[in-house]
Amino acid sequence: MTRRSVNGHLPLAVEARGISKRYRLGELASLRKTARRMRGRSTASETPAFEALAAVDFTVYRGEALGIVGTNGSGKSTMLQIISGTTLPTGGEMEVHGRVIPLLAVGAGFHGELTGRENVTLFATSLGVPRSAIRERMDAVAQFAEIERHMDTPVKRYSSGMLSRLTFAIGMQFPADIYIFDEVLAVVDGEFQARCLEEIKRLHREGRTVIFISHSLDQVAEVCDRVMWLDGGRLERIGPTDDVLAAYSEAHASTIP
């Protein structure tokens, strides 16, 4: 049964309730600490905690484009990893409704010794895409990424731009309910970046859910309906794009170019 949002109209794509993520700093920094930890003798003072996220609540509605802004270390990427299921929270609950395609970093999940073609197969298979569908879309992936001549080359020889193109092309060619973009356009040229933004907006128009991180506030404004502002792992503000970006820009006027 499809769950409904609190307003009774829009179904939920993502619901986070009290999400926290805590890391222990230096817990494996030495053999002695590791041995003490295995024997159950380590103490909290030996492994100070770092709270990447602290009791964050939010919802994303199906078909919505949500942007996430914040300075480096604010918890943006950690939140996307939890939504994607690649990291587990240490507190709270996360509900995700539908298939997720996570484009979390340039080349994330790629194996350097495998070719572009093999990495496409590996990535798509991990998402549950049938092998027949992968074969059918392989040429389209290569064409979108504009790397047809390099699909049988190990990706360890790809430039960062080529890796970014291939990462994005995979996401665009296989169906999902929720698409997550974490700075995947940062290292591509202007023409390809514009094409990617148009593709993201097309997904949004077609009713797909988009969660988008970019240091470019102009890109966030172009893509997103609402924006969530994280600061030091805490939810500072969430609301309409113009309102949140204006408040964020004012708070960081000296650091935003």
VMD Tcl script that draws the C-alpha trace (Angstrom):
set ca {
  {0.00 0.00 0.00}
  {1.30 3.45 -0.89}
  {1.83 5.64 2.15}
  {0.47 9.16 2.02}
  {2.15 12.29 3.27}
  {0.82 14.32 6.13}
  {-1.08 16.59 3.73}
  {-3.07 13.59 2.50}
  {-2.19 14.09 -1.15}
  {1.41 13.32 -2.09}
  {2.95 9.87 -1.56}
  {6.29 9.79 0.19}
  {9.54 8.85 -1.51}
  {11.84 9.31 1.51}
  {11.07 9.82 5.18}
  {13.80 10.43 7.75}
  {13.00 10.40 11.46}
  {15.73 11.39 13.90}
  {18.57 10.27 11.64}
  {21.96 10.34 13.33}
  {25.37 9.08 12.28}
  {28.25 8.88 14.71}
  {31.80 7.86 13.91}
  {34.56 6.94 16.34}
  {37.69 8.88 15.48}
  {40.91 6.90 15.42}
  {39.36 3.67 16.64}
  {41.61 1.63 14.32}
  {44.55 4.01 14.46}
  {46.91 1.51 16.06}
  {47.32 -2.22 16.63}
  {47.17 -1.67 20.39}
  {43.81 0.12 20.17}
  {42.45 -2.54 17.84}
  {43.51 -5.32 20.21}
  {41.98 -3.55 23.23}
  {38.77 -3.00 21.31}
  {38.58 -6.71 20.36}
  {39.05 -7.68 24.02}
  {36.31 -5.24 25.04}
  {38.72 -3.02 26.98}
  {38.56 0.13 24.88}
  {36.91 3.18 26.43}
  {35.03 6.15 25.08}
  {38.00 8.37 25.92}
  {40.20 6.28 23.63}
  {37.79 6.65 20.73}
  {36.28 10.14 20.67}
  {33.04 10.44 18.73}
  {32.33 12.58 15.70}
  {28.66 13.23 14.98}
  {28.21 13.57 11.23}
  {24.41 13.82 11.54}
  {22.34 14.64 14.62}
  {18.60 13.84 14.83}
  {17.64 15.04 11.35}
  {13.98 14.84 10.30}
  {12.68 15.46 6.77}
  {10.48 14.07 4.03}
  {10.81 13.97 0.27}
  {7.63 13.56 -1.73}
  {7.37 11.43 -4.84}
  {8.14 13.45 -7.94}
  {9.84 16.23 -5.96}
  {13.32 17.64 -6.57}
  {15.04 18.32 -3.24}
  {18.36 20.11 -3.04}
  {20.77 19.78 -0.14}
  {23.22 22.58 0.67}
  {25.85 23.02 3.33}
  {29.55 23.61 3.75}
  {32.10 20.80 3.58}
  {31.58 18.48 6.54}
  {27.95 19.48 7.08}
  {26.69 15.92 6.57}
  {25.33 16.16 3.01}
  {27.13 13.16 1.54}
  {26.58 11.10 4.69}
  {22.85 11.72 4.39}
  {22.84 10.60 0.75}
  {24.79 7.47 1.64}
  {22.15 6.59 4.23}
  {19.31 7.20 1.76}
  {21.14 5.02 -0.77}
  {21.70 2.25 1.76}
  {25.49 2.28 1.46}
  {25.81 3.51 5.07}
  {23.62 2.66 8.05}
  {22.54 5.31 10.56}
  {23.50 4.93 14.20}
  {20.17 6.39 15.27}
  {16.71 7.08 13.89}
  {14.80 5.54 10.99}
  {14.99 6.00 7.23}
  {12.23 4.81 4.90}
  {12.85 4.81 1.15}
  {10.07 3.86 -1.24}
  {11.21 2.63 -4.66}
  {14.37 1.80 -6.57}
  {17.26 4.22 -6.00}
  {20.03 5.07 -8.46}
  {22.80 6.65 -6.36}
  {25.36 8.75 -8.23}
  {27.33 9.61 -5.12}
  {30.76 10.49 -6.49}
  {32.73 10.43 -9.71}
  {33.51 6.79 -10.43}
  {32.07 5.58 -7.12}
  {31.67 1.81 -7.28}
  {33.82 1.42 -10.39}
  {36.64 -1.13 -10.46}
  {39.75 0.37 -12.01}
  {40.89 -2.84 -13.70}
  {37.54 -3.40 -15.42}
  {36.60 -1.75 -18.69}
  {33.91 0.86 -19.07}
  {31.60 -1.78 -20.52}
  {32.28 -4.18 -17.65}
  {31.71 -1.46 -15.07}
  {28.37 -0.53 -16.62}
  {27.33 -4.18 -16.37}
  {28.54 -4.44 -12.76}
  {26.86 -1.19 -11.66}
  {23.54 -1.93 -13.34}
  {23.49 -5.52 -12.09}
  {23.99 -4.29 -8.52}
  {20.82 -2.20 -9.02}
  {18.86 -5.26 -10.10}
  {18.68 -4.37 -13.80}
  {18.24 -7.52 -15.94}
  {21.21 -8.49 -18.13}
  {19.06 -8.22 -21.26}
  {18.21 -4.60 -20.43}
  {21.87 -3.83 -19.75}
  {22.88 -5.16 -23.17}
  {20.10 -3.20 -24.86}
  {21.16 0.09 -23.23}
  {24.95 -0.31 -23.45}
  {25.31 1.64 -26.72}
  {23.06 4.39 -25.39}
  {25.25 4.71 -22.29}
  {28.39 5.01 -24.41}
  {26.79 7.54 -26.75}
  {25.45 9.72 -23.96}
  {28.86 9.72 -22.26}
  {30.57 10.32 -25.63}
  {33.18 7.67 -24.91}
  {32.26 5.02 -27.52}
  {35.92 4.45 -28.44}
  {36.91 3.86 -24.82}
  {34.26 1.45 -23.56}
  {36.69 -1.49 -23.75}
  {39.47 0.41 -21.95}
  {40.03 -0.13 -18.20}
  {38.57 2.83 -16.34}
  {41.82 3.36 -14.43}
  {42.97 5.05 -17.64}
  {39.96 7.38 -17.79}
  {40.23 11.05 -16.94}
  {38.01 12.38 -14.14}
  {35.81 13.96 -16.81}
  {35.35 10.62 -18.59}
  {34.51 8.91 -15.31}
  {31.95 11.60 -14.53}
  {30.38 11.25 -17.97}
  {30.13 7.47 -17.62}
  {28.73 7.75 -14.08}
  {26.01 10.14 -15.19}
  {25.22 8.21 -18.38}
  {24.56 5.02 -16.40}
  {22.08 6.87 -14.21}
  {20.25 8.32 -17.20}
  {19.88 5.05 -19.09}
  {18.41 2.79 -16.42}
  {15.00 3.32 -14.78}
  {14.55 4.18 -11.12}
  {12.11 5.91 -8.81}
  {14.65 8.04 -6.96}
  {17.79 9.56 -8.48}
  {20.54 10.87 -6.20}
  {23.20 13.25 -7.53}
  {26.16 14.20 -5.33}
  {28.42 16.69 -7.14}
  {28.66 14.44 -10.21}
  {28.80 17.45 -12.56}
  {31.70 19.21 -10.88}
  {34.42 18.00 -13.27}
  {32.66 17.98 -16.66}
  {32.79 20.73 -19.27}
  {30.08 23.34 -19.69}
  {28.34 21.77 -22.69}
  {28.00 18.33 -21.10}
  {27.03 19.90 -17.79}
  {24.17 21.75 -19.49}
  {22.99 18.50 -21.10}
  {23.04 16.75 -17.74}
  {21.03 19.49 -16.06}
  {18.44 19.22 -18.81}
  {18.27 15.46 -18.25}
  {17.80 15.93 -14.51}
  {14.99 18.40 -15.15}
  {13.45 15.94 -17.61}
  {13.41 13.25 -14.91}
  {11.69 15.70 -12.62}
  {9.07 16.60 -15.24}
  {8.38 12.90 -15.77}
  {7.55 12.50 -12.08}
  {10.79 10.94 -10.84}
  {12.15 11.94 -7.45}
  {15.46 13.82 -7.54}
  {17.81 14.55 -4.64}
  {20.54 16.93 -5.74}
  {23.75 18.24 -4.17}
  {25.89 20.87 -5.84}
  {28.18 23.64 -4.62}
  {26.66 25.70 -7.44}
  {23.65 27.40 -5.91}
  {22.55 28.41 -9.42}
  {22.28 24.72 -10.36}
  {20.34 23.98 -7.17}
  {17.96 26.84 -7.93}
  {17.53 25.61 -11.51}
  {16.68 22.04 -10.54}
  {15.02 21.98 -7.12}
  {11.54 22.66 -5.68}
  {12.72 22.66 -2.07}
  {16.09 22.86 -0.36}
  {17.42 21.38 2.88}
  {20.27 23.22 4.60}
  {22.54 21.13 6.81}
  {25.00 22.76 9.18}
  {27.36 20.71 11.32}
  {25.21 17.60 10.89}
  {22.04 19.38 12.00}
  {19.04 20.52 10.02}
  {19.30 24.28 9.88}
  {16.35 24.91 7.56}
  {14.16 23.25 4.94}
  {11.65 24.92 2.66}
  {11.08 26.61 -0.72}
  {14.24 26.89 -2.81}
  {14.36 30.69 -3.04}
  {13.84 31.19 0.70}
  {16.43 28.68 1.86}
  {19.08 29.68 -0.70}
  {18.63 33.35 0.21}
  {19.14 32.56 3.91}
  {22.09 30.28 3.16}
  {23.73 32.87 0.89}
  {23.33 35.57 3.54}
  {24.88 33.34 6.21}
  {27.83 32.47 3.96}
  {28.20 35.74 2.07}
  {31.95 35.84 2.65}
  {32.59 32.30 1.36}
  {30.19 31.84 -1.57}
  {31.77 32.99 -4.86}
}
mol new
graphics top color blue
foreach p $ca { graphics top sphere $p radius 0.5 }
foreach p [lrange $ca 0 end-1] q [lrange $ca 1 end] { graphics top cylinder $p $q radius 0.2 }
display resetview
